[in-house]
Amino acid sequence: MTTPTITLPTTDALRERALTALRAVGATPPAGTGLSARSPITGETLFELRADTVDDVDRAVGEAHEAYLTWRTTPAPARGELVRVLGELLREHKSDLADLITIEAGKIRSEALGEVQEMIDICDFAVGQSRQLYGRTIASERPGHRLAETWHPLGVVGVISAFNFPAAVWSWNTALALVAGDAVVWKPSELTPLISIATAHLLDRAIDRVGAPTALHRLVLADRAGGERLVDDARVALVSATGSTRMGREVGPRVAARFGRSLLELGGNNATVVAPSADLDLALPGIVFAAAGTAGQRCTTLRRLIVHTDLADELVERLVGAYGRLPIGDPFDEGTLVGPLVDERAATAMADALERAQAEGGKVVAGGTRRDAPGVYVEPAVVRMPGQTAVVREETFAPILYVLTYDTFEQAVALHNDVPQGLSSSIFTRDQEEAELFLAADGSDCGIANVNIGTSGAEIGGAFGGEKETGGGRESGSDAWKSYMRRATNTVNYSGHLTLAQNVSFL
Ligand code: UN1
């Protein structure tokens, strides 16, 4: 069998396309040294950029803090106006931003556009939220007293984001932080500086248009040392970090040591249970998108398929067929469904995991090989495993789907929950009781639990995040805004008498 060849744009063409997109938004990349902007499409460098130093980070935090002092007393609906304008600019430049996401993260066009849509959606959400920063009134035990909660801005929010959602995760944090009255310092992944420059520039334009304090948002293109400076800075009230569990294990304790707050969105090892009553015509595309979409590089990617024994052979056969038809290649090509892995490290991690899986008794039934091309183009893999072995319990950020089987529903749930991570999960079933049991307190232990849909591709309206080693944070919709504010409990005495709580007498 001959491996299909991959036709790719040249690095020069990618450079030109990136420059066109940057010019369209009005941004200029800082020329200099210290940071290379590259594209996984060809694996080559596009530009050399000036990296920010630890001192730059320090300055950025100081300036952002100054801006926060003004912003916190700006009425929240007026703060919402800034985010409304940002949303307009994102709509206007949706295609330019998607180009940069494809160039730097390797996402196929439709997913890159989807990422920008997610940014627009959270802006709309945050604008509405700017008029709904509600506190409660609580029944006081004392006559003539009012007990209430008020929500106030928190301070500077440090956003650390990953390459795989290089702009959307920033927007979840930033749109809410801005309406909450906070300022933001953003340290993006070193793999995606260009999309960060473009996005930050659009926010600068919005800030300028509404006359908000200039330093409300600061982008720092810094390395690990710069990230550490941000994490350790006591002026940074909240560190919102997205990335690996390994990264979170370092960030969490450092922020806690200075009594700062952290919001962690770390690794996932997401599973889908396929029950005997499942509609396989529905399950199949759901599984393939969740497992092979974004070349397996979402934190919500489906990594474990827990199938009832009676269905396993049929489902695996259909999966193998579907995987064999997945077009792999240039993410700009409309027909492509699987773009490149981000870098050589990802390729090595995938190859190592497949080797370990086989050593642990697994059988690769689809994909797993690398195409001969510049850049890392791999065939998404399906691996039948004899059980939940060590490699299955780890998150490998690549398109590997491990297939496990079960006989009873209890076994399925036990297998499902027996991993250190707890981000996303789903079940395909037409049995309503089983669906409810999966969502019940002793069902899936994840932050996201779905029925008859895959594990990835959450809408922004819900809270996003997970339990256990996923870090416990919740971003984007629902009441995630509360993470970006501080709560004060107010007791107001209008009785004219001093009455102590709990009937305490004194004096
Ligand atoms: C991530 O991979 O860090 O639910 C975020 C999803 C997307 C967000 C993924 N809306 O797959």
Residues whose N, C-alpha, C, O or C-beta is under 5 A from the ligand:
A	BS01	UN1	F165 R298 C299 T300 S456 G457 A458
